[in-house]
Amino acid sequence: MNRRAFLSTLTATAATLPAAFAQKYSPDWTSLKAHAVPTWFEDAKFGIFIHWGLYSVPAWAPPSGELGQVDMSKWFYQNAYAEWYLNSIRLKESDSYKHHVETYGVDFDYYRFGQMFEKQNRAWKPQSWAGLFKDCGARYVVLTTKHHDGYTLWPSKVPNPKRPQGGINSPRDLVGDLTKAVRGAGLRMGLYYSGGLDWTFEQRPIATMGDLRTTAPQTEEYARYADAHWRELIRLYQPAVLWNDIGYPKLGKPEALFADYYNAVPEGVINNRFSVDYCDFTTPEYAKYDKITPKKWESCRGLGFSFGYNQVEGAEHVIAPVALIELLVDIVSKNGNLLLNIGPKPDGSISEIQLNRLNALGAWLKANGEGVFGSRPWVRPSAKTAAGGEVRFTHKGPSLYAFLFGPQTGSATITGLSLPAGAKVRALGGGAVNWKKDGDNTAFELDASPRAAGPLTLSITPAPAA
């Protein structure tokens, strides 16, 4: 296919969305900034991120540490992200390259993993994932539809000019199958797309942070390709979240894409990784804000050091159950959501370590979710107990919720918290709690009966004014 024919095909594929949708938004930033973050996203608090693709077959990366804990000048040679396997094996000095040669041979092309992935995922049942996500308390799901390696998890009709021989699109509509199952379970379905990087268009390896910029394809050809993909995803699946990654080509026109998206999905949300000064929410990665942030945000991270499944990771590399629960509460207290990633194996199964964490979080949310879902930040996010323990706050309706971190027995005094006279206090998952003023503090008599591992949550009604 010559260049003119390719661009003509993309233009046809990227045709505007059906005219039946009301055209409330126009492709200019003033119009787009009138879009409000929908209540469902404010209320959701917890979503599941899924990295699944060809990289799930080798499933290997050195467990060097979380992003931000490894020297960034050495990160790409020690990259703990298994989903970056193709880039890692292009760096001949990396441990991943040595592993690849020893395991598969020096001439084994990465895209041969496609046949293995497609064979193994034939028996995958998306309903099992949807049921798991609902049971663990998630309210929305975000699936990687195309990661940096360029392989799509749906049978895209957009031609890839760099791989005319094919083998770059899943023959099974994994995106569509999961979307149907997730919505059938009553959850929202969002989609991730790597708009900034595509290693089928650019094969130079990324060895430094500077290389992220210089290897991002910026041709008109790629800009139209990425735009056509996003429009195809919107037309086919109407995602609740547009979760773009690593920027967007400079020749792309995200304002037109955003307007068409909002007109098709008025309650959709857009993240902050499109290389423009506009978003519905920001996305710190393996990080979180340390105070209440009025702008809605979402912290994303893997259960371990990697997003894609990494067979090398053990329990020592994966966040502990109680630490995971406390992380969610801390994020929610500051107006954030947690987008927690799982990395399935190529056949769709999920490791026992990951299941353990999801089940622990789900058990705690069943008893304590009242103080999480639908809540908003209080006037301050945190306090201390007299014994030095951490406390986090949320607010919903007439009630304040206080989450006491760490083991709690007998009694606890929250410093700097004064309850209104006659306030009623109860422990979620338990019963009424007696309390008394202690100067500017409040002492609570706690029931030491068994409960789900994680913070003890107190509901205080009415909420103090400050």
N, C-alpha and C positions, 0 to 999 in steps of 0.2 A: 504494500500500500504506500503510494507516494504521499508527500507532506500535504499537498492540497486536498487529496481525498481524505486523509486522516482528519484534518481540521474540519472539513465539511461534515464528516461523520460525527465528530464531537459536538459541533454546533447543533446538529439535529437531535443528538442524544440529550443535550443540555437545554432543550426547549423549556420554556417556562411552565410552571405548574398549572394544573387544570384551572380554567377560567371560572369554574363554579365557586372557587374560594373567594370570599370577600376580600377586596384589596384595601385593607385598612392602612397598611404600611407601604411607604414608598422608599426607593433606594437612596435615601439621604440620611445623614446621621441625626439630624433634628427629628425626623419622623421616627427613626429607630429608637432614639433615647426616650420616647414616650412609652416604650414597652416596660411594663412593671414585672418584677420577679413574681411568678404565680405563687399562690398560697401553697399549692401542693409541694413545691420545692422548699419553701420556708419550713413546712411542717415535717418533711420527710426524714431529715437528720442522718439517715444511714442508707447507703447504697452499696451495691456489689459491683466491682470492676472485674472484668475478665480478660486476661491476655491468653489467647489460644491461637496457635498457628503452626507453621512449619517448624519453628524453633522449639515447639513442644516435643518434637521427636528426639533431637539430640539432648535437649533438656539439661544443658550443662553450662555452668559458669563458676568461676572461683568465688566462694562465699567471703569476699574481702571486707564486707561491711555495708552499712546503710549509706545511701547517697548523703553526702555532706560529712560523713565520718572518714572518708578516704581522701587522700591528697588528690585534688582534681588534676594536677599535672601528671598523675599516674593512673587516673581513673580508667581510661579507655583500654589500657593494657591489662588492668585488673578488674574489668567491668563485671560487677555482680549481677547485672541484668541479663538473664538468660535469653530474653527476647532480642537482645543485641548480638546474638551468636554470629550472624553473618559478618557484621562489622568486626567483631573480635577475632574471627579466624582470618580476616584480611590483614591483620596486624601480626606479622610473622614472629614477633618477639613475645606474643601473649601466651598465657597458659592455655587459653581456649584453642589456639592454633595447634599447639603441641598435642592436646587431647584429640582434636579432630583428625590429625594425621595418624596418630596411634590407633584410633578407633575405626576410622573409615577409609584412611589412605589419602595420600597427598593429592590425588586427582579427583576426589569425590566432590562433585558440584553440590552446593547447598540446595539448589532447587530440586534435586533428586529426592529430598525429604518430602516433596509434595505427594508423590505416589504412596509413600508410607502413611502420611497423615490422612490422606483421603481413604485409604483402605481401612485404617483403624477407626475412623470416626463414623463408619457406616452404621454401626450398631448403637451409636449414641442416642439416648432418649432425652430430649430437652426438658420433658416434664419433670424428670428427676432433679434437674438443676432448679427449675422454678419452684418446686416444692421445698427444696432445701433453703433457697433464698427467703422464701416466705416464713419458714419455720425459724430461721435465725433472726428475723425481725427486719430485714431489709425492705425498703419501700420503693426502691428503683434499682435498675440494673443498667450498666454501660458495657457493651461488648466491643472489643477491637475488631473492626471490620476490615481494616488494612493497616498493618504495622509498617515499619520502615523498609521491610524487605519487599514490599509491593504486592504480596499475595493477598487476594481478596477472599473473604469468607462468604461471599455470595457470587453467583454465576453472572458477573457483570457483563453487560453488552458493550461497554466502552472498550475499544481496542487499545492495547498497549503497544505502541510503535517500537519499543525496544525489545519486545519478546513476541514477534509475530507468529512464532511457532506455538504459542499458547502455553499452557501449564502454569499460568499465573492466577487463575480463578478457580475457586472451589466448584466442582460440578454439583455438589449438594448445596442447597440454600441454607447454610448454617445460620445466617442472620435471620432469615424469615422463619425458620423452624423455632429458634429461641424466642423471637419476638412474639409469636403466637402463643407459646407456652407461658411466657412471663406475663403477658396481658391476661391470659386465661386464669392465672393465679391472683389477679387483682393488683399487679405491680406495674409501675411505669417502665418503659423500655427506652434507653438512650443508646447512642452509637458513637464510638470513637473512630477517628480517621486520621492517619498521619498525613497532614497536608504539607508539612515542611520538608520532610525527607522521603525519598523513594529511591532505594538502591538499585532499582532496575534502570533508572534514568542517570544515576551518578554512582560510579563504582569506586571512586577514590575513597579509601578508608578514612574514618574520623579518628584522629589520634589526640587532638586537643580541642578545647572548647571553641577556639577560633575556627577549627575545621567545620564546626556545626553550621557556621554562616557560609563559608566558601563552598561547601559541598551541597548546599540546599539548591535544587534545580530552580532556575529563574527564567527559563525559556517560555515563550508564548505557548509552545507545544505542551509543556507540563502544566502551565496555568490552566489551560482549557481542559486538560485531562483531569486534574484535581477537581475543578469546578463541575465537570460532567459527572464525576463519581459522587460528589456530595448531593447533586441534584437527583441522581438516580436513587440514592439512599433515601432522600426525603420523599420522592414520589412513591417508591415501593413500600416504605416502612413507616413513614410519618413519625420519626423518633421524637421522644419527649426531651432529649438532650442532644445538642450538637457539641461533641467533645473533640475538638481539633487538637493537634499536637505539633510542637516544634515550628510554629509559625505557618505562614501561607505565602505562596508565590507573589512577588510584588506586582506582577501583571494580572493577578486575579482581581476580581471585583467583589469582595465580601459583602459590601453594602447591598448589592443586588441580590446576592444569595440570602442574606439575612432577611431582607424584606419579603422575598418569596417564601422563605421558611416560616416567618411569623404569620403570614397570610394563610399558609396551609396548616400550621400548628400554633394557634394563638397562645397556648399555654406552654409552649416550648421554651427552653433556656439554652443560652449560648455561653461557652466558657471564654477564657481570656487568652487563648493561645492562637489567635488568628493574625497576629502581628498588627493589630489596629487598637486604637484607644477606645475600645467599646467592648462591653461584656455584661452578662447578667451576674456572673460570679467569677471569683478568682480561684486559683488552683495551686496552692503550695504543695510541693511534693516531698514526702518524708519530712515534713515540717508543719508548723501550725503557728497561728498568731498568739501573742502573749497577752492580749487584751480584747475587750469587746470591740468588734469591727462592724460598723453600721452596714458597710457593703457586704452582701451575702458572699460567703466563701465556702470552699470545699477542700479539705485536706485529702490527698490521695496517697496511698502507700500499699505495698505488698504486706502479706503476713510475715514473710521473711525479708531477705535482702533483695529479692528479685520479684518482678511482676510475672514473667513467664515461669512455668514449672521448672525447677532446678532440682534434679535428682541428688545433688550433692548436699543440699541443705538438710540439716538435722534439727532436732528440737531446740538446740542451743542457738540456732540462727533465726528462730521464729519467735515473735512476740508472745509473751506468756498470757494466759487467759485473763487474769485480773488486770494486768497492765493494759491489755486491749480494751477492756471495759472502761477503765479509768481514762484512757485516751479518748474514747467516744464521748464520755461525759464532759471532759475538759473542753473538747472542741465545741460541743453543743452549747456550753455555758457562755461561749464567746461569739455566738451567732454563726457557727460553722456546721457543715455536714461532714461526715466521714465517708469517703469512697474507698472501701476496703477491697483490695484485689485478691482474687484467687487465680492460681495457675493450674488449669486442668492438664492431665496427661493427654496424649494424642487420641486416646479412645474415649475421652470425656470423663474418665474417672478422676476423683479428687483424693489426694493423699490423706492418710489418717491424721497426720499432724494438722493439716488445714481444717479437716472436718472437726477435730477436737476443739479448735479455737472458735469456729463458727457455732458449734453446738453450745459451748460455754456462754458465748455472747447471747445466743438466743434464749437460753434458760434464764439469764439475768434479766433480759428485756421483757420476758413474759411476766415477771413479777414487778419490774420497775419502770417499764416503758411509759407509764402514765406521766412520769416526770420528764420524759425525753421527747416523745413524739408530740408535735403541735405546740411545743413550748417556745418561749422567747427568752432572750437574756434578761436578767434582772438588772437593777441599778449597778451592781458589781458582780463579777463572775466568781469570786472566791473569798474564802476566809480561812482561819486556822482554828483548831481546837486548842483548849488550854494545854493539852498534852503535846501540841506541836503537829497534829495531824492535818491533812489537807481537806478542805471542804469546797465543793462547787455548788453554784446556785442556778436554777432556772425558774421561770415564771410562766404560769398559764392560768387564765381565768382569775379566780379570786385567790389562788394558792401560790405559795412559794415552795419550791422543792429544794431541800438541802441534801447533798450527796456526801456522805462521810467516807473518805478513803481509809483503807487499812482496816485491820481487825478492830471490832467494837464490842466491848463487853461492859456490862454494869451501867456506866453512865458516860456521857460526853458533854463537854461545855464548848459551845461555839462562841468565840470571842467577837465582840463588836456587833452582836446580833441581839436586838431587843424586840420582843414580840408584843403585839397589842394585847391588852387585857382581854381575857376570854378566848384567846386563840385556841383552836383545836389542832392537835398534832397526832398524826398516825404514821406508823412505819408501813411502807408499801410491802405487800406480802405478809403483813403482820397485823397488829392491832393498835389500839390507842396508846399514846406515849405521854406520860406525865412530864411536866416541865416547870421550872421556876426561874425567876429572874435572879441573876447573880451580878449585881452592879450593872455594868453596860453589857453583860454577857447573858447567855441563856444556858441553863443546865438541863439536860434531857436524861430521863431514866430509861435505859434501853433493855429490851428483852434479849436474853442471850440464847434463845432457841435457834436451832439450825435454820439457815437460809441459803439461797443461791450465792456462790462465791462472787465477790465484787462489792462495790460500795453499798452501804446501808442508806436507803432513801427515806427522808422524812418529808411528809406533806404538811405544810403549815397554812392554816386557813383562819382568818384572812391573812394575806401577805403583809408583812411590815411595809410601811411607806418608804423606808430607806434603810 
